[in-house]
Amino acid sequence: MSILKVEDVSHGFGARKILENASFRLLKGEHVGLVGANGEGKSTFLNIITGKLAPDEGKVEWCSRITTGYLDQHTVLTRGKTIREALREAFSHMFELERDMLDIYDRMGEASKKELEAMMEDVGEIQSTLEHSGFYVIDSKIEEVANGLGLGDIGLDRDVGDLSGGQRSKVLLTKLLLQSPMILILDEPTNFLDENHIYWLKNYLKNYENSFILVSHDIPFLNEVVNVIYHVENSILTRYSGNYDQFEQMYNLKKLQNQQAYEKQQKEIERLEDFIARNKARVATTNMAKSRQKKLDKMDIIEKTREKVKPVFRFKDARAPGRFIFQADSLVIGYDEPLTGSLNIAMERGQKIAIKGVNGLGKSTLLKTLLGIQKPVAGNIKMDEYLFTGYFEQESERANNNTAMEEIWKEYPGLSNAEVRGALAKCGLTNEHITSQMMVLSGGENAKVRLCKLMLKEVNWLVLDEPTNHLDSDAKEELKRALKEFKGSIVLVSHEPEFYEDWVTDIWNVEDWTTKVV
């Protein structure tokens, strides 16, 4: 039975076509991975099925009495509530039932015998519903899921208004899982999770009894949890059975078959056109030429597979710095309170260091402290005087009205129109992307513009905070290659060991430094 049916949905932004005659069905218990290159329309599709965006054409039909849960990173969490209180809101419908039950108990003293019988029946039904839904073990259920996603490390009695963006996203994801809706809709849920919590979420989703739709560029994660793939490419949505690896095999085979059929048809068209051109003027063969023309006119023309523009990343080398990039003496990082003990760490020229560890322990804070954006709680840092630094922040400003071109010009006003367009095109961005505002670009397109800014600058030290969060697999592989080839030094924060393990020289784990209990 289809619990969600999408028929002939089309949508675009201005002249840019995002989806065309897209059809989709979700069956009970299906675990769907929605995949495609950056900017192909995955988030647009999710916004359409959740009703946040009206399609230009087509219809979306949900099965009646369905419950859905959508991981929306921009949901507001009210300051003044603890994490525990925010999570208990996942069971608000049960608390309402309990209030109804207590209200019935209050009215029983004044009820007639007939009314009392009806009330007892109501109370029995509510009691049964609450027991079946696990209402009386809510707190242990909250602790189980919260600990699985790392909220226990932060402390469930902490005010949600004091949380970082990543911690806030964890609260929203935990609340969503606790609601246990009939359909989960998850857009990049692993972006703010570390390895341990990604592993926990992977096992949770593998065993999830209900359906879900998942957008993720984490291929190993996708492979483990989905059994259906929907691929969006060139505005077309196509369904494949199996996990991501199986989809890739079928997709590549389909592409090969299409290419072979295209080449065969082009030869046939060339042969027919040649015959027509040579024989249409001759009386003896004019009918044969007309017959070939009719055959040509009726032919369903096979379109050549349009290859996606693949990015080419390359970082410009600046002059070499001294032996030490930085030397930290008795360094303590943090904001209102210390996040680490006293650190004596140093980085030498040529080192490529990955920083890993549980979220909330100071990975991003360490980068900002080294860059002078954030003051240390104690200690000092000696930086080399010949550093030319390139910094990639984890998240960009959302309300950015600049077009991609204007964003580059703002930092490099001396570049010509052709030079800016060329630089952005190398990063895999089309003319449509280049002239779009940063705020309407997808997360991956936005990241490519910010990487473009880094690549126009001569650097000898790259400081990268989760650069792969929104990148598709092609862009991720290309970034990996470019970082391997970069002759300078790198400090990288990443939750994807498969991205960095085979090229970094050192791995630092902030869990070894933290003052918190991990």
C-alpha positions in Angstrom: 0.0 0.0 0.0 1.3 3.5 -0.9 1.4 5.8 2.1 2.7 8.6 -0.1 2.0 9.1 -3.8 3.6 11.9 -5.9 2.3 12.3 -9.5 3.7 14.4 -12.3 5.2 17.1 -10.1 7.1 19.9 -11.8 8.8 22.8 -10.1 11.3 25.5 -11.0 12.8 28.7 -9.8 12.6 31.4 -12.6 14.2 29.9 -15.7 15.8 27.1 -13.7 14.0 23.8 -13.9 14.3 21.7 -10.8 11.8 18.8 -11.2 9.9 17.8 -14.3 7.0 15.3 -14.2 8.4 13.7 -11.1 6.6 10.6 -9.7 7.3 8.9 -6.5 5.7 6.3 -4.2 6.5 5.3 -0.7 5.3 1.9 0.5 4.9 0.8 4.1 8.2 -0.1 5.7 10.4 1.2 2.9 13.7 2.8 3.7 14.3 5.3 0.9 17.5 7.1 0.0 17.0 10.2 -2.0 20.3 10.9 -3.9 21.7 13.1 -6.6 24.4 15.7 -7.2 24.4 19.1 -5.4 21.6 21.3 -6.6 19.6 18.6 -8.3 16.5 19.3 -6.2 16.6 16.9 -3.3 15.7 19.5 -0.6 13.1 21.0 -3.0 11.4 17.6 -3.3 11.3 17.2 0.5 9.8 20.7 0.9 7.1 19.9 -1.7 6.0 16.6 0.0 6.0 18.2 3.4 3.8 21.1 2.1 6.4 23.8 2.7 6.5 24.5 -1.0 3.7 24.2 -3.6 4.6 22.5 -6.9 4.1 24.4 -10.1 2.2 21.3 -11.4 1.2 17.8 -10.2 -0.2 16.5 -7.0 1.0 15.0 -3.7 -1.2 12.5 -1.8 -0.6 11.2 1.7 -2.5 8.2 3.1 -5.1 9.3 5.7 -4.2 9.3 9.4 -0.5 9.3 8.6 2.1 10.8 11.1 5.2 12.4 9.6 8.4 13.8 11.2 10.7 16.1 9.3 14.2 17.0 10.5 14.2 20.7 9.9 17.5 22.4 11.0 15.8 25.8 11.3 13.1 24.8 13.9 13.1 27.2 16.9 14.0 25.9 20.3 12.6 28.1 23.1 15.2 29.5 25.5 14.4 28.8 29.1 13.6 25.1 28.5 16.0 22.3 29.3 17.0 19.7 26.8 14.9 17.2 28.8 11.8 19.4 28.7 12.3 20.0 24.9 12.5 16.2 24.4 9.4 15.5 26.5 7.4 17.6 24.0 7.8 14.6 21.7 5.1 12.9 23.9 2.8 15.9 24.1 -0.1 13.9 22.7 0.3 11.3 25.5 0.4 14.0 28.2 -2.9 15.4 26.7 -4.4 11.9 27.0 -3.2 11.7 30.6 -4.8 15.1 31.4 -8.1 13.9 29.8 -7.9 10.7 32.0 -7.3 12.7 35.2 -10.1 15.1 34.2 -12.5 12.1 33.9 -11.4 10.8 37.3 -12.2 14.3 38.8 -15.8 14.2 37.3 -16.5 10.6 38.4 -17.7 11.7 41.9 -20.7 13.6 40.4 -21.6 11.1 37.7 -24.7 8.9 37.4 -24.3 5.2 37.3 -24.8 5.2 33.5 -22.3 8.1 33.0 -19.8 6.3 35.4 -19.9 3.2 33.2 -19.1 5.2 30.1 -16.3 7.1 32.0 -14.8 3.8 33.2 -14.7 2.6 29.6 -13.0 5.8 28.4 -10.5 5.6 31.2 -9.7 2.0 30.3 -9.1 2.8 26.7 -6.9 5.8 27.5 -4.9 3.7 30.1 -4.4 0.9 27.5 -3.2 3.4 24.9 -0.7 5.0 27.3 0.6 1.6 28.4 0.9 0.3 24.8 2.7 3.6 23.8 5.3 3.3 26.6 4.0 6.4 28.4 5.2 5.2 31.8 8.8 4.6 30.7 9.1 7.9 28.8 12.1 9.1 30.9 14.1 6.0 30.3 13.3 6.1 26.6 14.4 9.8 26.5 17.7 8.8 28.2 18.3 5.9 25.8 17.9 7.9 22.6 19.6 11.1 24.0 22.6 9.1 25.1 22.8 7.3 21.7 23.1 10.7 20.0 25.5 12.2 22.5 23.1 14.6 24.4 23.9 12.9 27.7 27.4 14.2 27.3 26.1 17.8 27.1 23.7 17.3 30.1 19.9 17.0 29.7 19.3 19.8 32.3 21.2 22.4 30.1 19.2 25.3 28.6 18.6 24.8 24.9 19.3 28.5 24.3 22.9 27.9 25.3 23.5 25.1 22.7 25.7 25.3 19.6 24.2 24.8 16.1 25.4 21.1 16.1 24.1 20.4 19.6 20.7 22.0 18.6 20.5 19.8 15.6 21.1 16.8 17.9 18.1 17.8 20.1 15.9 18.2 17.0 16.9 14.7 15.7 16.5 13.1 19.1 13.0 14.6 19.6 12.0 13.4 16.1 13.2 9.8 16.8 11.3 9.8 20.1 8.1 10.8 18.3 8.5 7.6 16.2 6.3 8.8 13.3 5.0 6.5 10.6 7.3 8.4 8.1 10.6 9.9 9.1 12.0 12.6 6.7 15.7 13.2 7.3 17.9 15.7 5.4 21.6 15.2 6.1 21.1 13.9 9.7 24.8 12.9 10.1 26.3 16.4 9.4 26.5 17.2 13.1 27.2 13.7 14.5 30.5 12.2 15.3 31.5 8.6 14.5 30.0 6.9 17.6 26.7 8.6 17.2 26.5 8.0 13.4 27.0 4.3 14.3 24.2 4.4 16.8 21.9 6.2 14.3 22.8 3.7 11.6 21.7 0.7 13.8 18.5 2.6 14.9 17.5 3.2 11.3 18.4 -0.3 10.1 15.9 -1.6 12.7 13.2 1.1 12.2 9.9 -0.6 11.6 8.3 2.4 9.9 9.2 4.1 6.6 11.7 6.9 6.1 13.1 9.1 3.4 16.8 10.0 3.8 19.0 12.5 2.1 22.7 11.9 2.8 26.0 12.1 1.0 27.5 9.6 3.5 27.6 6.6 1.1 28.7 3.9 3.7 25.8 5.2 6.0 23.3 5.1 3.1 24.4 1.6 2.1 23.6 0.2 5.5 20.2 1.7 6.1 18.2 2.0 2.8 16.5 -0.6 0.6 15.2 1.7 -2.2 17.0 4.6 -4.0 15.3 7.5 -5.8 17.8 9.3 -8.0 17.2 12.8 -9.2 19.2 14.0 -12.2 18.4 16.5 -14.9 15.0 17.2 -13.3 14.0 13.5 -13.6 13.3 11.2 -10.6 14.0 7.5 -11.1 13.4 4.6 -8.7 15.8 1.8 -8.1 15.5 -1.2 -5.7 18.4 -2.0 -3.4 21.1 0.0 -1.5 23.4 2.7 -3.0 26.0 0.3 -4.4 23.3 -1.7 -6.2 21.8 1.6 -7.5 25.2 2.6 -8.8 25.7 -0.6 -10.7 22.2 -0.4 -12.3 22.7 3.3 -13.0 26.0 2.8 -14.8 24.6 -0.1 -16.8 21.6 2.0 -17.8 23.9 4.8 -18.8 26.1 2.5 -20.9 23.0 0.9 -22.6 21.7 4.4 -23.4 25.0 5.5 -24.8 25.2 2.4 -27.0 21.6 2.8 -28.2 22.3 6.5 -28.9 25.4 5.7 -31.0 23.5 3.0 -32.9 20.6 5.3 -33.6 22.9 8.2 -34.7 24.5 5.8 -37.3 21.0 4.8 -38.5 19.9 8.5 -38.8 23.1 9.3 -40.7 22.5 6.3 -43.1 18.9 7.4 -43.7 19.8 11.1 -44.2 22.5 10.1 -46.6 20.1 7.9 -48.6 17.4 10.6 -48.7 19.9 13.3 -49.8 21.2 11.1 -52.7 17.8 9.7 -53.9 15.1 12.3 -53.3 15.8 14.2 -56.6 15.9 11.0 -58.8 12.5 10.0 -60.2 13.3 6.3 -60.0 14.1 6.4 -56.3 12.1 9.4 -55.0 9.4 7.1 -53.4 12.1 5.1 -51.6 13.5 8.4 -50.3 10.1 9.5 -49.1 9.6 6.2 -47.3 13.0 6.7 -45.5 11.9 10.2 -44.6 8.7 8.9 -43.0 10.7 6.4 -41.1 13.0 9.2 -39.9 10.1 11.4 -38.9 8.5 8.7 -36.8 11.7 7.8 -35.0 11.8 8.4 -31.2 15.1 10.3 -30.9 17.3 9.0 -28.0 18.9 11.8 -26.1 22.6 11.6 -25.3 23.2 11.2 -21.5 24.0 14.6 -20.2 27.1 14.4 -18.1 27.2 16.5 -14.9 29.9 19.1 -14.7 32.5 17.7 -12.3 34.4 20.1 -10.1 38.2 20.5 -10.4 39.7 21.8 -7.2 43.3 23.1 -6.8 44.8 25.2 -4.0 47.4 27.8 -4.9 50.7 27.5 -2.9 52.1 30.5 -1.1 55.8 30.8 -0.1 56.8 28.3 2.6 56.5 29.3 6.3 59.1 28.6 9.0 59.4 25.2 10.7 56.5 25.6 13.1 53.0 26.7 11.9 52.1 27.3 15.5 53.3 26.4 19.0 50.8 26.5 21.9 52.0 26.7 25.4 49.7 25.8 28.4 46.7 26.6 26.1 43.2 26.2 27.5 40.3 26.8 25.1 36.7 27.5 25.8 34.1 30.2 26.2 32.4 30.8 29.6 34.2 27.7 30.9 37.2 25.7 29.9 36.7 22.9 27.4 40.2 21.4 27.7 43.0 21.0 30.2 46.3 22.7 29.6 47.6 21.9 26.1 51.2 22.0 24.9 50.7 21.3 21.1 52.6 22.3 18.0 52.2 21.9 14.3 55.2 21.7 11.9 55.4 22.7 8.3 54.0 20.0 6.0 51.8 18.3 8.6 48.3 17.5 7.6 46.3 17.0 10.8 42.7 15.7 11.2 40.9 16.6 14.4 38.2 14.2 15.6 36.1 13.6 18.7 32.6 13.9 20.1 30.7 17.1 19.3 30.7 19.9 21.8 34.3 19.3 23.1 35.9 22.2 21.2 37.0 21.1 17.7 35.7 24.3 16.1 36.7 26.3 19.1 40.3 25.1 18.7 40.3 26.3 15.1 38.9 29.7 16.0 41.4 30.1 18.8 44.3 29.2 16.6 43.1 31.8 14.0 42.7 34.5 16.7 38.9 34.7 16.2 38.3 33.4 19.8 40.5 34.3 22.8 42.0 31.4 24.8 40.9 30.9 28.4 44.6 30.6 29.3 48.0 30.2 27.8 49.4 31.6 24.6 50.0 30.7 20.9 53.0 31.6 18.8 52.1 31.7 15.1 54.7 31.7 12.3 55.0 35.2 10.8 54.9 34.0 7.2 51.5 32.3 7.3 49.0 32.7 4.5 45.9 31.1 5.8 42.8 29.8 4.1 39.8 29.2 6.4 36.6 27.2 5.6 33.9 27.7 8.2 31.5 24.9 9.0 28.4 26.9 8.2 27.8 30.1 6.1 25.5 33.0 6.8 22.1 32.0 5.6 20.6 35.4 4.8 23.2 36.3 2.0 21.6 38.2 -0.9 24.9 38.3 -2.9 24.9 36.2 -6.1 27.8 33.7 -6.3 29.6 36.1 -8.7 29.2 39.0 -6.2 30.4 36.8 -3.4 33.7 36.3 -5.3 34.0 39.9 -6.4 33.5 41.1 -2.8 36.8 39.4 -1.9 38.6 39.7 -5.3 37.4 43.0 -6.9 40.2 43.0 -9.4 39.0 39.9 -11.3 37.2 40.3 -14.6 33.8 38.9 -15.3 35.3 36.1 -17.3 37.8 35.2 -14.6 35.1 35.0 -11.9 32.9 32.9 -14.1 35.8 30.6 -15.0 36.8 30.1 -11.4 33.2 29.2 -10.4 32.8 26.9 -13.4 35.9 25.0 -12.4 34.2 24.3 -9.0 31.3 22.6 -10.9 28.9 25.5 -10.9 26.7 26.2 -13.9 25.6 29.6 -15.3 22.4 29.3 -13.3 24.3 28.8 -10.1 26.7 31.6 -10.8 23.9 34.2 -11.1 21.8 32.8 -8.2 21.8 34.4 -4.7 23.8 32.5 -2.1 20.7 32.1 0.1 18.9 30.1 -2.6 21.8 27.8 -3.5 21.8 24.3 -2.0 24.2 23.5 0.8 26.6 21.8 -1.6 26.6 24.7 -4.2 27.1 27.2 -1.4 30.1 25.2 -0.1 31.6 25.1 -3.7 31.4 28.9 -3.9 33.2 29.2 -0.5 35.8 26.7 -1.7 36.3 28.8 -4.8 37.2 31.8 -2.7 39.9 29.8 -1.0 41.3 28.5 -4.3 41.7 32.0 -5.6 44.1 32.9 -2.8 47.7 31.9 -2.3 47.9 29.9 0.9 50.4 27.8 2.9 48.0 26.7 5.7 44.4 25.4 5.2 42.1 25.4 8.2 38.9 23.4 7.2 35.9 22.9 9.5 33.7 20.0 8.2 34.2 21.0 4.5 32.5 17.8 3.2 29.2 18.3 5.1 27.1 19.2 2.0 29.3 17.9 -0.9 28.1 15.2 -3.2 30.4 12.1 -3.8 32.1 13.6 -6.9 33.0 16.8 -5.2 34.1 15.0 -2.1 36.5 12.8 -4.0 37.9 15.8 -5.9 38.4 17.7 -2.7 40.2 14.7 -1.2 42.5 14.6 -4.3 43.2 18.3 -4.1 44.1 18.2 -0.4 46.4 15.2 -1.0 48.3 17.2 -3.7 48.4 20.5 -1.7 52.0 21.1 -0.7 51.2 23.3 2.4 49.9 22.4 5.9 46.3 21.4 6.7 44.2 21.3 9.9 40.9 19.5 9.2 37.9 18.9 11.4 35.8 16.0 10.0 33.4 13.3 11.2 34.2 11.1 8.1 37.3 9.0 8.7 37.0 7.5 5.2 37.6 11.0 3.8 40.9 11.7 5.6 42.5 8.5 6.9 44.6 7.7 3.9 46.3 11.1 3.5 46.6 12.9 6.8 49.9 12.7 8.7 48.4 12.9 12.2 45.0 12.5 13.9 44.3 14.5 17.1 41.4 13.4 19.3 39.9 16.2 21.4 38.5 13.5 23.7 42.1 13.1 25.0 42.1 16.8 26.1 38.6 17.5 27.3 37.8 18.4 30.9 34.3 16.8 30.4 33.3 13.2 31.0 33.1 11.5 27.6 
